[in-house]
Amino acid sequence: MNLDDRPDAQGPVVATATAARRIDPRVHIGHVHLRTADIDRIRAFYVDVLGFDVVAEARGVPGWGTTGDLLFLSAGGYHHHLGFNTWKSAGGGPTPDGVAGLHHVALNYPTRAALGDAVRRLRAADWPLRQVTDHGTHLAIYVTDPDGNDLELVFDRPFDVWPRDAAGHVKMAMDGGIDLDALVAEAAAAD
């Protein structure tokens, strides 16, 4: 497989450090599986608001020494991009601050208009946006799902326009603004 043929390939980022024994460069994140307190509540957000397809949904499934519900979601037909289960988490609260664990999951949108559509959907659902940032390399809309999992909804700029320092390392911004109304207008124009 040519690296450029991968859907998540952006280009050869100049690493600031490399492992002595490097991982195969074709490795990529296939899916993320998260614990949830309530399958129906999480389904309402990811399917009804964000628009993911349900690939599998089951109740009372054995797993991890218990039984629970599961939901597998996809964008575009992959076996699942996001998995959710209630094994050991049914009715539980979100992971509290001050503990180690997952910071956020990034969902990459293929165009600015597609990211604008996500903003439009979130606005229609009156869903709060936690943070809106132009990182230079990408536009990022941060939200929190019903279980307290943080998501970064992203549009990556083309690799050749990413800001870099003199050594060629990616130089991200942390506080650039985004015109959300312009993004939503792009989504409307693409309809």
Backbone hydrogen bonds, N-H to C=O, Kabsch-Sander energy under -0.5 kcal/mol:
donor,donor_aa,acceptor,acceptor_aa,energy
5,D,2,N,-1.9
6,R,3,L,-1.4
9,A,6,R,-1.5
13,V,11,G,-1.3
14,V,168,G,-0.6
15,A,13,V,-0.7
22,R,20,A,-0.6
27,V,24,D,-1.9
32,V,81,H,-2.4
34,L,32,V,-0.5
34,L,83,G,-3.3
36,T,85,N,-2.9
42,I,38,D,-2.1
43,R,39,I,-2.6
44,A,40,D,-2.1
45,F,41,R,-1.3
46,Y,42,I,-2.5
47,V,43,R,-2.6
48,D,43,R,-1.1
49,V,44,A,-0.8
49,V,45,F,-1.0
50,L,45,F,-2.2
52,F,46,Y,-2.6
53,D,74,S,-2.9
55,V,53,D,-0.6
55,V,72,F,-3.1
56,A,72,F,-1.4
58,A,70,L,-2.1
61,V,68,G,-3.7
63,G,66,T,-2.9
66,T,63,G,-1.5
68,G,61,V,-1.9
70,L,58,A,-2.7
71,L,84,F,-2.4
72,F,56,A,-3.2
73,L,82,L,-3.3
74,S,53,D,-2.4
81,H,73,L,-2.7
82,L,73,L,-1.8
83,G,32,V,-2.8
84,F,71,L,-2.4
85,N,34,L,-1.7
86,T,69,D,-2.0
89,S,86,T,-1.9
90,A,86,T,-1.6
91,G,37,A,-2.2
92,G,89,S,-2.6
99,V,96,P,-0.7
105,V,150,D,-1.9
107,L,152,E,-2.6
108,N,106,A,-0.6
109,Y,107,L,-0.5
109,Y,154,V,-3.9
115,L,111,T,-1.8
116,G,112,R,-2.7
117,D,113,A,-2.1
118,A,114,A,-1.6
119,V,115,L,-2.1
120,R,116,G,-2.5
121,R,117,D,-2.6
122,L,118,A,-2.5
123,R,119,V,-2.7
124,A,120,R,-2.3
125,A,121,R,-1.6
126,D,123,R,-1.6
127,W,122,L,-3.2
130,R,128,P,-0.6
130,R,142,Y,-2.4
131,Q,142,Y,-1.3
133,T,140,A,-2.9
134,D,176,G,-2.5
135,H,133,T,-0.8
135,H,138,H,-2.9
137,T,135,H,-1.1
139,L,155,F,-2.5
140,A,133,T,-2.8
141,I,153,L,-2.6
142,Y,131,Q,-3.3
142,Y,140,A,-0.5
143,V,151,L,-2.1
145,D,149,N,-3.2
148,G,145,D,-2.2
151,L,143,V,-3.2
152,E,105,V,-2.6
153,L,141,I,-3.3
153,L,151,L,-0.6
154,V,107,L,-2.8
154,V,152,E,-0.6
155,F,139,L,-1.8
156,D,109,Y,-0.5
157,R,137,T,-2.7
161,V,158,P,-2.0
162,W,159,F,-1.5
165,D,169,H,-2.3
168,G,165,D,-2.0
171,K,163,P,-2.8
172,M,170,V,-0.6
173,A,135,H,-2.4
176,G,134,D,-1.0
180,L,178,I,-1.2
183,L,179,D,-1.7
184,V,180,L,-2.6
185,A,181,D,-2.2
186,E,182,A,-2.0
187,A,183,L,-1.9
188,A,184,V,-2.4
189,A,185,A,-2.4
190,A,186,E,-1.5
191,D,187,A,-0.8
191,D,188,A,-0.7
